[in-house]
Amino acid sequence: MNSTATQHPGSVTVIGLGPMGRAMAGALLDRGYGVTVWNRTASRADDLVARGAVLAPSPADAIAANEVAILSLTDYVAVRAVLEPAAQALRDKVLLNLTSATPEEARAGARWAAGYGAVQLTGGVNSSPSGIGQPDSATLYSGPREAFDRHRPVLEALTGRVEHQGEDPGLAALSYQLGMVIFWTSMLSFWQAVALARANGLKAADILPYATETADSLAQFFAFYAERIDAGVHEGDVDRLAMGVASAEHVLHTHTEAGVDSTLPAAVVDLFRRGMEAGHAGDSFSSLVELLAKPADPTDPGTDGRVREDGLSLR
Ligand SMILES: NC(=O)c1ccc[n+]([C@@H]2O[C@H](COP(=O)([O-])OP(=O)(O)OC[C@H]3O[C@@H](n4cnc5c(N)ncnc54)[C@H](OP(=O)(O)O)[C@@H]3O)[C@@H](O)[C@H]2O)c1
């Protein structure tokens, strides 16, 4: 820690001042931390500097300033672009990497940092910028437990709830992506419903109560099907895929009737039909899990899970 540690609860570096990084630096300043910041576009630091943050002239200076550096960047391509020229400043530092990544990218990033004597704690923040600094917001971490325990007050300044999932730096990235697959597809389903409603003269606000009721009901569906899926049960006793495909087609045709983009409902129908072709017509639509657990086209190696030598995912 630097010499300001006696006056502040501590001092922390924040690299990356997008909406998340700015909220994090702000939350730390609110709690009396000394904050050093660096951002590619320096002007994004103006408000924070006005509140007492120190703008470092380079990533290396920012990292050298404090033991802990929060990384809040768009992706690991950005992380590498920022850290590589600063590699010599990394010895004995703790990188709190809150940048979205695949599990393999997070593991490779941790290995790369370890090569320069730094420790990476990977974090998946389950909050929007407005939740940063709030007691109910949560972040899942993985990586060295010792670093998590030692810097817990900093972590709790960012989100009130924190959990250490294990030593594997990829675990928190995996948990984050598991949340995001649900978040992105669910939000997209809402945009889709709004587009369909709009084509029928309705506003988002008009459908909000019904959309909310549907969204709220999902938790009980998750719980019901999770138990059966884990037990390998896809019995068609409460729903059948044959019913599901007919329903999904009604959704698709309502879109084509309204003249709106039907990419998403068509993809749903495609999955349901593939389930039928795989012989699951009489099973529950949960049987689609078995389909989704394999690549759509087994002859296409794709790029899933493959990582370049420098640890970045092939896209
Ligand atoms: N926003 C959310 O609601 C949310 C919620 C949970 C998690 N996250 C995750 O948190 C991370 C940060 O989120 P955000 O919304 O603040 O992201 P963002 O808007 O993408 O901004 C992140 C920062 O990355 C910097 N950056 C991007 N490419 C760079 C490069 N090649 N070299 C140097 N800097 C580069 C940007 O610098 P410039 O200012 O110069 O462009 C910016 O400061 C992301 O990984 C995101 O997935 C976001």
The ligand as a Gaussian input file, in Angstrom:
#p B3LYP/6-31G(d) Opt

LIG

0 1
 N      -22.378000      -1.667000     -18.053000
 C      -22.939000      -2.653000     -17.368000
 O      -24.137000      -2.609000     -17.034000
 C      -22.116000      -3.848000     -16.920000
 C      -22.615000      -4.687000     -15.922000
 C      -21.847000      -5.762000     -15.474000
 C      -20.605000      -5.981000     -16.037000
 N      -20.153000      -5.176000     -17.040000
 C      -18.820000      -5.456000     -17.590000
 O      -17.917000      -4.531000     -17.016000
 C      -16.933000      -4.135000     -17.961000
 C      -16.947000      -2.622000     -18.103000
 O      -18.261000      -2.225000     -18.442000
 P      -18.563000      -0.790000     -19.050000
 O      -20.025000      -0.726000     -19.299000
 O      -17.932000       0.246000     -18.208000
 O      -17.753000      -0.992000     -20.421000
 P      -17.377000      -0.036000     -21.649000
 O      -18.393000       1.030000     -21.840000
 O      -17.122000      -0.981000     -22.743000
 O      -16.037000       0.728000     -21.167000
 C      -14.940000       0.073000     -20.654000
 C      -13.645000       0.811000     -20.838000
 O      -12.833000       0.040000     -21.747000
 C      -11.963000       0.952000     -22.377000
 N      -11.390000       0.325000     -23.576000
 C      -12.020000      -0.405000     -24.520000
 N      -11.146000      -0.844000     -25.437000
 C       -9.930000      -0.378000     -25.051000
 C       -8.615000      -0.503000     -25.580000
 N       -8.378000      -1.207000     -26.697000
 N       -7.604000       0.101000     -24.920000
 C       -7.815000       0.805000     -23.791000
 N       -9.039000       0.955000     -23.232000
 C      -10.083000       0.371000     -23.863000
 C      -12.821000       2.147000     -22.643000
 O      -11.964000       3.271000     -22.852000
 P      -12.473000       4.606000     -23.592000
 O      -13.235000       5.397000     -22.557000
 O      -11.240000       5.269000     -24.046000
 O      -13.359000       4.154000     -24.739000
 C      -13.640000       2.245000     -21.364000
 O      -12.983000       3.002000     -20.394000
 C      -17.266000      -4.866000     -19.279000
 O      -16.454000      -6.000000     -19.397000
 C      -18.724000      -5.250000     -19.096000
 O      -19.065000      -6.424000     -19.821000
 C      -20.863000      -4.104000     -17.477000

